[in-house]
Amino acid sequence: MAAAAKAQKAKEKSDRPLKDKRGEEQDGIVALWDAVDQRRWDELIAKADRSALEQSSAYGMAMSRASAYTPVTAVFMRGPERVALALVLEWRFPGGFRIAKLTRGPVFLADVSETERAAIFNLIKQRYPVARLNLFFMTPELPASADSDALLRGIGMRPMVTGYSTVWLDLRRDLETLRAGLHMKWRNQLKLAEAEPIRVRSGFGGAPLEWLLTRHDQHRKRRKFRAPAGAFVAAIADSGRDKRATQVFTAYVGSEPIAAILTIRHGNSATYYVGWTGVEGREKQAHNLLLWKAIIKLRETGVEWLDLGGVDGLHMPGVSRFKLGVGGELVTLAGTYL
């Protein structure tokens, strides 16, 4: 009888395969944890209006290769409809202690009410209770505002670090409109670069990628600024299912490269992630030409949004002016909460 009861319990458990993946339901929203593979995650991210690189499967897998963090995915359901996604990085320690962080998520796939939005954030928070030795950091893709702060405080989180700023460029506009939106100085520098004997080539890896990342690392170490290491950038390029998602644009004078930038596509969005230019590249305004050529190419491949990356007028005034000069939307996020 005992053996039969044990077998019946095992059968009941096998008949409920999603039970282990369900978070608690709240206000009609259910969280399914680790319920999709990388291919399906990429398909779902592509359904979002726009998304940050940090929520892509390639980024999560690169983090698992470069650190002790493991990516964990959550799909939020409203009945049969998928309404949001979140990729969380977890670092587990012996004894049950766990550090987790959500960066630039969740990604929303559908309109949700304020109550449903709060439920989604609360379901994520509930996975990491402090009483069970969890330390959870959330840097959400929410604007810095009183409403965002109230939402996060409402689920028991408190602000720790002020918000990150970036520039989003809408590539759904035609090229004439995009060019007209460039700030006057930026557009004049582009015209100067277009008059120079510069050739721009694009590719997906190999020698141009190695050339750029080597110089990027040298510059990063020499200037001692915070930026992704070349090895991590290469890991993102190698971790994605689409090997053409990471693209290098290189400027040449004759046969010599003088500058390069790197973009990474994720769903309908792309991120300008790494760039380097030498003395001749700066003199010839090569960076303006490279980014403009990248914008043209990304639009041709169906990218709708370009995330230009961090803007920090205090520590990176030159880089910030360059990004703001493209004419996109400056967005400051709510910051990191614990």
C-alpha positions in Angstrom: 0.0 0.0 0.0 2.8 2.4 0.9 4.5 1.7 -2.5 1.2 2.3 -4.3 0.6 5.6 -2.4 4.2 6.7 -3.2 3.7 5.9 -6.9 0.4 7.8 -6.9 2.1 10.9 -5.5 4.8 10.7 -8.0 2.2 10.5 -10.8 0.4 13.5 -9.5 3.6 15.5 -9.4 4.5 14.5 -13.0 1.0 15.6 -14.1 1.7 19.2 -12.9 4.8 20.1 -14.7 4.2 23.9 -14.5 3.6 23.9 -10.8 7.3 24.2 -10.0 7.5 27.1 -12.4 4.6 29.1 -11.1 5.0 32.0 -8.8 2.1 33.1 -6.7 -0.8 34.6 -8.6 -1.7 38.2 -7.8 -4.5 40.4 -9.3 -4.9 38.0 -12.3 -1.1 37.9 -13.1 0.8 34.6 -12.9 4.6 34.4 -13.1 6.1 31.4 -14.9 9.8 31.0 -13.9 12.3 29.3 -16.2 9.5 28.1 -18.5 11.1 29.0 -21.8 14.4 28.2 -23.6 16.7 30.7 -25.3 15.0 30.4 -28.7 11.6 31.1 -27.2 12.9 34.0 -25.1 14.4 35.7 -28.1 11.0 35.3 -29.9 9.2 36.9 -27.0 11.6 39.8 -26.6 11.2 40.5 -30.3 7.5 41.1 -29.7 8.2 44.1 -27.3 8.1 47.6 -28.6 11.6 48.2 -27.3 13.9 46.4 -24.8 17.3 46.9 -23.2 20.3 44.7 -23.9 20.4 43.6 -20.3 17.2 41.7 -20.8 18.4 39.7 -23.8 19.3 36.0 -23.6 22.8 36.7 -25.0 23.5 39.1 -22.2 22.3 36.7 -19.6 24.4 33.8 -21.0 27.4 36.0 -21.3 27.1 36.9 -17.6 26.9 33.2 -16.7 30.2 32.7 -18.7 32.0 35.7 -17.2 30.7 35.6 -13.6 29.0 33.4 -11.0 25.6 34.8 -12.0 23.0 32.5 -13.6 20.1 33.9 -15.7 16.6 33.1 -14.6 13.6 34.0 -16.8 10.1 34.9 -15.8 7.1 35.2 -18.2 4.0 37.0 -16.7 0.6 35.8 -17.9 -2.8 37.4 -17.8 -4.9 34.4 -18.6 -3.5 33.0 -21.9 -1.8 36.3 -22.8 1.9 37.0 -22.1 2.1 40.5 -20.9 5.6 41.0 -19.5 9.1 39.3 -19.3 11.9 39.6 -16.8 15.5 38.2 -16.9 17.0 38.1 -13.4 20.6 37.2 -12.6 21.1 35.0 -9.5 24.2 34.1 -7.6 23.8 31.2 -5.2 26.1 30.6 -2.3 26.6 27.6 0.0 24.1 27.6 2.8 21.2 28.9 0.7 22.3 32.6 0.5 21.4 34.2 -2.8 22.1 37.5 -4.5 19.8 38.5 -7.3 19.5 41.5 -9.6 17.0 42.7 -12.2 18.5 45.2 -14.6 16.4 47.3 -17.0 13.3 45.1 -16.8 10.6 44.0 -16.8 9.9 44.2 -20.6 6.3 44.7 -21.3 4.6 43.0 -24.2 1.1 44.5 -23.7 -0.7 47.3 -22.0 -1.3 46.6 -18.3 -3.2 48.4 -15.6 -1.5 50.1 -12.7 -2.7 47.3 -10.5 -1.3 44.6 -12.9 2.0 46.5 -13.2 2.4 46.6 -9.4 1.5 42.8 -9.3 4.3 42.0 -11.8 6.9 43.9 -9.7 5.6 42.3 -6.5 5.7 38.8 -8.0 9.4 39.3 -8.8 10.1 40.7 -5.3 8.3 37.7 -3.7 10.7 35.3 -5.2 13.5 36.8 -3.1 12.3 37.1 0.5 14.9 38.5 2.9 13.8 36.0 5.5 15.1 33.2 3.3 18.6 34.7 2.9 18.0 36.7 -0.3 19.6 40.0 -1.3 17.7 41.4 -4.2 18.6 44.5 -6.2 16.1 46.0 -8.8 17.1 48.5 -11.4 13.9 48.7 -13.3 13.1 50.1 -16.8 10.9 52.8 -15.2 11.4 56.5 -15.5 12.6 58.5 -12.5 9.4 59.9 -11.1 7.3 60.0 -8.0 5.0 57.3 -9.4 7.9 54.9 -10.0 9.2 55.5 -6.5 5.8 55.0 -5.0 5.4 51.7 -6.9 8.7 50.3 -5.8 8.3 51.5 -2.2 4.8 49.9 -2.3 6.4 46.5 -2.7 8.9 47.1 0.1 11.9 48.3 -1.8 14.1 51.4 -1.0 16.3 53.5 -3.3 20.0 52.9 -3.1 21.6 54.4 -6.2 20.3 57.3 -8.4 19.1 56.6 -11.9 21.0 55.8 -15.1 20.5 58.0 -18.1 20.5 57.0 -21.7 19.3 58.3 -25.1 16.7 56.3 -27.2 16.6 57.0 -30.9 13.4 56.1 -32.8 14.5 54.5 -36.1 11.0 54.1 -37.3 11.3 57.7 -38.7 12.6 58.1 -42.3 16.3 59.1 -42.8 15.5 62.6 -43.8 13.7 63.2 -40.6 16.4 61.5 -38.6 19.1 63.7 -40.2 17.1 66.8 -39.7 16.8 65.9 -36.0 20.6 65.9 -35.6 21.9 68.8 -33.6 23.5 71.5 -35.9 27.1 70.9 -34.7 26.7 67.1 -34.9 25.2 67.4 -38.5 28.1 69.7 -39.5 30.6 67.3 -38.2 28.9 64.5 -40.2 29.1 66.6 -43.4 32.9 67.1 -42.8 33.4 63.4 -42.3 31.4 62.6 -45.5 33.8 64.9 -47.4 36.8 63.0 -46.2 38.3 60.0 -48.0 36.8 57.6 -45.4 35.4 54.2 -46.2 33.1 52.4 -43.7 32.9 48.7 -43.7 30.6 46.6 -41.5 31.0 43.0 -40.4 30.1 40.5 -37.6 33.3 39.4 -36.0 36.8 38.4 -37.0 39.7 40.8 -37.3 37.6 44.0 -37.1 36.0 42.9 -33.8 39.4 41.9 -32.3 40.9 45.2 -33.5 38.2 47.3 -31.8 38.1 45.3 -28.5 41.9 45.4 -28.1 41.9 49.2 -28.4 38.8 49.5 -26.3 40.4 47.6 -23.5 43.6 49.6 -23.7 41.6 52.9 -23.6 39.4 51.6 -20.7 42.4 50.7 -18.6 44.4 53.8 -19.4 41.5 56.2 -18.6 40.2 54.0 -15.7 36.6 54.4 -16.7 33.8 52.0 -16.2 32.9 50.1 -19.3 32.4 46.5 -20.3 35.6 44.5 -20.8 36.4 43.3 -24.3 36.1 39.7 -23.2 32.6 40.3 -22.0 31.6 42.0 -25.2 33.0 39.1 -27.1 31.0 36.7 -24.9 27.8 38.5 -25.7 28.6 38.2 -29.4 29.3 34.5 -29.0 26.3 33.7 -26.7 23.5 34.9 -29.0 21.7 32.6 -31.3 21.9 35.2 -34.1 25.6 35.5 -34.9 24.8 38.6 -37.0 23.3 40.5 -34.0 26.7 42.0 -33.0 27.9 44.2 -35.8 31.2 46.2 -36.1 31.4 49.3 -38.2 35.0 50.3 -39.0 36.3 53.5 -40.7 39.3 53.3 -43.0 41.6 55.8 -44.6 43.3 53.8 -47.3 43.8 50.4 -45.8 44.3 51.7 -42.2 41.4 51.6 -39.7 41.1 54.8 -37.8 37.9 54.2 -35.7 35.2 51.7 -35.0 31.9 51.2 -33.2 30.0 48.1 -32.2 26.2 47.6 -32.0 24.2 44.7 -30.6 20.7 43.9 -31.8 18.2 42.4 -29.3 14.6 42.0 -30.6 13.4 45.2 -32.3 16.1 47.2 -30.5 19.8 47.6 -30.7 22.4 49.1 -28.4 25.5 51.2 -29.3 27.8 49.4 -27.0 31.5 50.1 -27.7 33.4 52.6 -29.7 37.0 53.7 -30.2 38.7 56.4 -32.3 42.4 57.5 -32.7 43.8 60.9 -33.3 43.1 60.8 -37.1 39.6 59.5 -36.5 38.9 62.5 -34.2 40.3 64.9 -36.7 38.1 63.6 -39.4 35.0 63.2 -37.3 34.9 59.5 -38.1 32.7 58.7 -35.1 29.8 60.8 -36.5 30.1 59.0 -39.9 30.2 55.6 -38.2 27.2 56.1 -36.1 25.2 57.5 -39.0 26.1 54.6 -41.2 25.1 52.2 -38.4 21.7 54.0 -38.1 21.2 53.4 -41.8 22.2 49.8 -41.7 20.2 49.0 -38.5 17.0 50.5 -40.1 17.5 48.3 -43.1 17.6 45.2 -41.0 14.4 46.1 -39.2 15.7 47.7 -36.0 13.2 50.2 -34.7 15.0 51.6 -31.6 18.6 52.4 -30.9 19.8 52.7 -27.3 22.8 54.9 -27.3 23.9 53.9 -23.8 25.0 55.8 -20.7 24.9 59.6 -20.6 26.9 61.2 -17.7 27.6 64.8 -18.2 29.8 65.0 -15.0 32.2 62.1 -15.7 31.9 61.8 -19.5 30.9 65.2 -20.9 32.3 64.7 -24.4 30.7 61.3 -24.9 27.4 62.6 -23.5 27.4 65.6 -25.8 28.0 63.2 -28.7 25.1 60.9 -27.9 22.7 63.8 -27.1 23.7 65.4 -30.5 22.0 62.5 -32.3 18.6 64.0 -31.3 17.0 61.1 -29.5 15.0 61.0 -26.3 16.9 61.5 -23.1 15.6 59.1 -20.5 16.6 58.9 -16.8 15.6 55.7 -15.0 14.3 55.3 -11.5 17.6 53.9 -10.1 18.6 50.9 -8.1 16.4 49.7 -5.2 17.0 47.2 -2.5 
